[in-house]
Every structure is written in structure tokens, then in C-alpha cells.
Amino acid sequence: MTPPVSNEGGVVGASVLAIDAEAEVARIGRWMQDALSRELRKRGVVVAISGGIDSAVCAALAVKALGPSKVFGLLLPERESSPGSTTRGRELVEMLGIEHLEVDITPVLTAFGCYAQRDAAIKRVIPAYGDGWRSKIAIAGSGKGQIASFRLIAESPSGERFEDRLSHRELLQIVAATSYKQRSRKTVEYFHADRLNYAVLGTPNKLEYELGFFVRNGDGSADIKPIAHLYKTQVFATAEFLHLPQSIREATPSTDTYSMSQGQDEFYFGFPWQQIDLAMWANEQGLAVEEASLLLGRAPEAVLRLRNDIEFKKRVSKVIGAQAMTITESSKLQPKVDKDE
């Protein structure tokens, strides 16, 4: 039976995503204990703390389940990280009372050519781009019924703003270069996990996990992902129950990857995360487009576009999250053919 949906007065509520946070925290804790002791056989967890809501909730869940002595935190800023992210990360580890380490990964990224390769691609679009400039990329058209495209946005040291459409070649190079950031952080995480015989704790929520908002062999890699089943709305509810710092609960979700401030909806989702939450729930419940339209407070045409975009991203997620392809044991070897016959 399809659950009733109403949007009286045009106010969209997220009550359909309400959870018993206390019960869910206890359930995740039991699952985490069992996964570490029985499946992974690890002593604790390593978690990279970004200053955002997802990693904060994951770290707090681990502390509640395992105790602070079994959780090792990493703060991994680089020269383009928001200072606020690092400040919030420090506040969290102090609150949780966990052992932690702060490592600036800028030298590693410089050596890899992260900044140089990215800037080379940017300069092909905006030749004046140089030292002191800031930049980001943003998705355009996905929420307006248009073919989605990416735009490069740059700002000079004097505050002059430039914007231009990105060709496929430049887009790929910029994304490939910035992905060094996630992959370098993951290398640090696994070093300390191996050193301590700990598991690496992944921090994606349901939106990021199912819709492919992660870097393959970067932030997509982990041994245990405790909130991959929780909508973003539910992550915030869990953070409130855990009494996480207000600065973290009120921070706008951001990629914190580019030198200019950039929201997740601006870079990848194309819609606010609150809308994605509700749209995914509506899809899973089998709501008709008209019913989902009432729930989201959007026109049916917009809801249909969003639904199609979600299904497309789910397919992408399966590809980038899949293990490497191999020839299965059931495949038969081709018999050797004698060329003289």
C-alpha cells in the first residue's frame, strides 16, 4: 500500500524520514562491534575527520560502540582546505577524547602534480588564470530540464569573476587532478590502519554511497561504512542525538575540494540534498510521480527529471564502486589450435 503523502500549505516536511536515533545508534554500535571482531578481526578503527557532518557522526558512533581508545582520528588538510573544516575537526576530536594526528598533505599533492595538472587545464579555458586565483567547477542544467554540463568558475586575486563552459577534455583533467586529494588521504588512512591493526572507517551517507558521490580508490575505499544506509536527513538527526558540536551540525555540506566554496548540489547532485533524500525515499516506496510531486513540492516534470537522474547515478555508482573485473573460474580456456592442422 502506498503511504499517504500531503504537503499542506506548500510546506514540505521530512517526517517520512524520521528515525528513532537512540535505537539506531545502538543497532549500528552492535553491528560495528560484530563486524570488527568476527568479520574483519581488527582492534579498532581509523577515521578521517573532515569537519563535516558525516565523518563527525561516524567518529562519534565508533567512540560510542568501541570506546575512545579504539578510535584513531586523522585530520588531513591541504592548502585549499577551508580553515573552518580543520577548526571543526579539532573541536570534534577534543570533544570525543580520541587520539588523533593532523597531517598536511600539500607537499604530497604538489609532488604528484595535483595543482599543476589542474591549473594547466584551467589555463586552457581561462588563459589569465595564475597564482592567487581561486576556482571550482559547477554542474549546470540538470535541475532545469536541460542537458547537464559543467562550467568552470574562477576568481582573480582582485575579485574579478570568470565563468566558461568546460569541454570534456578539461573537465576530465581537472577532476582527475583533484582526485589526488581523496586518494592521498586514503593512503594515509591505510598506513595508520595497518600500523595499528585497525579497520578504515568509511563515512558516506546513503546519498553519496548509492549515487556515486565518491572517488574510486579514494574516499570510496573503506573496510566498514556505518552510515551508508542513512539518508542525509537521518545523519543530521543522529548528530543531534549524539550532541555533536553545533558548529558541525550547522555547517553547510561542502565538497571542500576546490579553492572556492562549493556545495555538493552545485558540483554533483544538481538539487539540494533535502530534495534528493525525499526523491530517493519516494522511489524506494514506489510512489507515483504525482505523489512524489506533492511530497517534494515540485512540478511533476521536475520530479521525473530528478527520478531519472537518480537512477542514472545509481548505475554510475555500481560501476565506480565495483571490484576489478576478472575472468571467472567457470570461463573455459580457449583450446590451443595447431596452426599446421
C-alpha positions in Angstrom: 0.0 0.0 0.0 1.4 3.4 -1.0 1.8 5.6 2.1 -0.3 8.8 2.1 1.6 12.0 1.1 0.5 15.5 1.8 2.1 18.9 1.5 -0.4 21.2 3.2 0.3 24.9 2.7 3.1 24.1 0.4 5.5 23.2 3.3 7.5 20.1 2.6 8.2 18.0 5.6 10.7 15.2 6.1 8.7 13.3 8.6 8.8 10.3 6.4 12.5 10.0 7.1 12.2 10.3 10.9 14.0 7.6 12.8 14.4 6.5 16.4 18.0 7.8 16.7 18.7 6.2 20.0 17.7 2.8 18.8 19.6 3.3 15.5 22.8 4.3 17.3 22.6 1.2 19.5 21.9 -1.0 16.4 24.9 0.5 14.5 27.1 0.0 17.5 26.3 -3.7 17.8 26.8 -4.2 14.1 30.2 -2.4 14.3 31.4 -4.4 17.2 30.4 -7.6 15.5 31.9 -6.6 12.1 35.3 -5.8 13.7 35.6 -8.8 15.9 34.1 -11.5 13.7 34.5 -10.4 10.1 37.4 -8.0 10.0 39.3 -9.2 13.1 40.5 -5.7 13.8 41.2 -3.9 17.1 39.6 -0.6 16.3 39.0 2.0 13.6 40.8 4.8 11.8 38.6 7.7 10.6 39.5 10.7 8.6 37.7 13.7 10.1 36.8 16.4 7.6 34.9 18.8 9.8 31.7 17.8 8.1 28.6 16.1 9.5 29.1 12.6 8.0 32.7 12.0 9.4 31.7 13.5 12.7 28.7 11.2 13.1 30.9 8.2 12.1 33.6 9.0 14.6 31.1 9.5 17.4 29.3 6.3 16.6 32.7 4.5 16.7 33.5 6.0 20.1 30.1 5.0 21.5 30.5 1.5 20.2 34.2 0.8 20.8 35.3 3.4 23.3 37.7 6.3 22.6 40.8 4.3 23.0 39.9 2.2 19.9 39.3 5.1 17.6 42.2 7.0 15.8 41.3 10.2 14.1 43.1 11.9 11.2 42.8 15.5 10.1 44.2 15.7 6.6 44.1 19.3 5.3 45.8 20.7 2.3 46.5 24.3 1.2 43.0 24.7 -0.4 41.0 23.2 2.5 38.6 25.6 4.3 40.1 26.7 7.6 36.7 26.2 9.1 36.8 22.5 8.3 40.0 22.0 10.2 38.8 24.1 13.1 35.6 21.9 13.4 37.7 18.8 13.1 39.9 19.8 16.0 36.8 20.7 18.0 35.3 17.2 17.4 38.4 15.2 18.3 38.8 17.1 21.5 35.1 16.5 22.4 35.4 12.8 21.7 38.7 12.5 23.5 40.3 10.3 20.8 44.0 10.0 19.8 44.5 11.9 16.6 47.0 13.3 14.2 47.0 16.2 11.8 48.9 15.8 8.6 49.1 18.5 5.9 49.1 16.6 2.6 50.0 19.7 0.5 53.6 18.5 -0.2 52.4 15.2 -1.4 49.8 16.7 -3.7 52.4 19.2 -5.1 54.8 16.3 -5.8 52.1 14.3 -7.6 51.3 17.4 -9.7 47.8 17.8 -8.4 47.8 21.6 -8.5 49.9 21.9 -11.6 47.9 19.5 -13.7 44.6 21.1 -12.7 45.9 24.6 -13.3 47.2 23.6 -16.8 43.6 22.5 -17.7 42.1 25.7 -16.2 44.5 27.9 -18.2 43.4 26.4 -21.5 39.9 27.7 -20.6 40.9 31.0 -18.9 44.4 31.9 -20.0 44.8 34.7 -17.4 44.4 32.2 -14.5 47.5 32.1 -12.3 48.9 32.4 -8.8 46.4 33.7 -6.2 43.4 32.8 -8.2 40.6 30.5 -6.9 38.4 28.2 -8.8 35.7 25.5 -8.8 33.6 23.6 -11.2 29.8 23.5 -11.1 27.1 21.5 -12.8 24.5 23.4 -14.9 21.2 22.5 -16.4 20.5 19.2 -14.6 17.7 20.7 -12.5 16.1 22.7 -15.3 15.2 20.0 -17.9 18.4 20.8 -19.9 21.3 18.6 -20.8 23.7 18.8 -17.9 27.0 20.4 -18.5 29.9 21.6 -16.3 31.1 25.2 -16.0 34.5 26.5 -14.7 34.2 29.3 -12.3 37.3 31.3 -11.4 38.1 34.4 -9.4 41.1 36.6 -9.7 43.0 38.0 -6.6 41.2 41.3 -7.2 37.8 39.6 -7.0 37.0 39.6 -10.8 34.9 36.6 -11.6 35.2 34.5 -14.8 32.9 31.7 -15.9 33.0 29.5 -19.0 31.8 26.1 -20.2 34.2 23.2 -19.8 35.0 20.9 -22.6 35.1 17.2 -21.8 38.9 17.2 -22.0 39.5 19.9 -19.5 36.7 18.6 -17.2 38.3 15.2 -17.0 41.8 16.6 -16.3 40.5 18.9 -13.5 38.6 16.1 -11.9 41.4 13.6 -12.3 43.9 16.1 -10.7 41.7 16.9 -7.8 41.0 13.2 -7.1 44.6 13.1 -6.0 43.3 14.7 -2.8 40.9 11.9 -1.9 43.4 9.1 -2.9 46.3 10.7 -1.0 44.2 10.9 2.2 43.1 7.3 1.8 46.8 6.2 1.6 47.5 7.9 4.9 44.4 6.3 6.5 45.5 2.8 5.4 49.1 3.4 6.7 47.8 4.0 10.2 45.2 1.3 9.9 47.9 -1.2 9.0 50.2 0.1 11.8 47.5 -0.3 14.4 45.7 -3.3 13.0 42.6 -1.2 12.8 39.9 -1.0 10.1 39.4 2.0 7.9 36.0 3.6 8.6 34.3 5.0 5.5 31.9 8.0 6.0 29.5 8.1 3.1 25.8 8.5 3.8 23.1 6.9 1.6 23.1 9.6 -1.0 26.8 9.5 -1.5 27.1 5.7 -1.3 24.2 4.9 -3.7 24.6 7.8 -6.1 28.3 7.5 -6.7 29.5 10.7 -4.9 32.9 9.3 -4.2 36.3 8.8 -5.8 37.2 5.2 -6.8 40.2 4.1 -4.6 39.8 7.3 -2.7 37.0 8.2 -0.3 35.1 5.3 -1.8 37.5 2.8 -0.2 37.0 1.6 3.3 36.6 -1.6 5.4 33.4 -0.6 7.2 30.8 2.0 6.3 28.4 2.6 9.3 26.0 5.2 7.8 25.7 4.2 4.2 22.1 3.2 4.9 21.2 6.6 6.4 19.7 9.5 4.4 21.4 12.8 5.0 18.3 13.9 7.0 18.8 10.9 9.3 22.5 11.7 9.6 21.6 15.1 11.0 19.1 13.6 13.3 21.7 11.2 14.6 24.2 14.1 15.1 21.7 15.9 17.2 21.1 12.8 19.3 24.8 12.4 19.8 25.1 16.1 20.9 27.8 16.8 18.3 29.2 20.4 18.2 26.7 22.9 16.9 29.3 24.3 14.6 29.3 20.9 12.8 25.6 20.5 12.8 25.0 23.9 11.3 27.8 23.8 8.7 26.6 23.7 5.0 27.6 20.3 3.4 30.5 21.0 1.1 33.0 19.1 -1.1 35.9 21.1 0.4 37.9 20.1 -2.6 38.2 23.2 -4.6 39.7 26.6 -3.6 36.3 28.3 -3.9 33.4 27.3 -1.7 31.4 24.7 -3.3 28.2 22.9 -2.3 27.6 19.2 -3.1 24.4 20.1 -5.0 26.4 22.6 -7.1 29.1 20.1 -8.0 27.3 16.7 -8.4 23.7 16.3 -7.3 22.1 19.3 -9.1 19.4 19.5 -6.4 19.5 20.3 -2.7 20.3 17.2 -0.6 16.9 17.6 1.2 15.2 17.1 -2.1 17.4 14.1 -3.1 16.6 12.5 0.2 12.9 12.7 -0.3 13.1 11.7 -4.0 15.1 8.6 -3.2 12.7 7.7 -0.5 9.7 8.2 -2.9 11.4 6.0 -5.5 12.1 3.2 -3.0 8.5 3.4 -1.8 7.2 3.1 -5.3 5.3 6.5 -5.2 3.8 7.7 -8.4 5.3 10.8 -9.9 2.2 12.8 -8.9 2.5 11.7 -5.3 6.2 12.4 -5.2 5.5 15.8 -6.6 3.3 16.6 -3.6 6.0 15.3 -1.2 8.8 17.4 -2.8 6.7 20.5 -3.6 7.9 20.4 -7.2 6.2 20.1 -10.5 5.8 16.5 -11.8 8.1 17.3 -14.7 10.9 18.3 -12.3 10.3 15.2 -10.2 10.5 12.9 -13.2 13.8 14.5 -14.2 15.1 14.0 -10.7 13.9 10.4 -10.6 15.7 9.7 -13.9 18.9 11.4 -12.7 18.9 9.3 -9.5 18.6 6.1 -11.5 21.4 7.1 -13.8 23.7 8.0 -10.9 22.9 4.6 -9.3 24.1 2.9 -12.4 27.3 5.0 -12.3 27.8 4.2 -8.7 27.8 0.5 -9.3 30.5 0.9 -12.0 32.9 3.0 -10.0 32.3 1.0 -6.8 32.7 -2.4 -8.4 35.7 -4.7 -7.9 38.1 -5.2 -10.8 36.8 -7.5 -13.5 38.4 -10.9 -13.8 37.8 -14.0 -15.9 35.7 -16.2 -13.7 36.7 -19.8 -12.9 33.7 -21.0 -14.9 35.1 -19.5 -18.0 36.8 -22.1 -20.2 40.2 -21.5 -21.6 40.4 -21.5 -25.3 42.0 -24.7 -26.6 45.3 -24.4 -28.3 45.0 -24.7 -32.0 47.8 -26.3 -34.0 48.3 -23.9 -36.9 49.7 -26.7 -39.0 46.4 -28.6 -39.0 
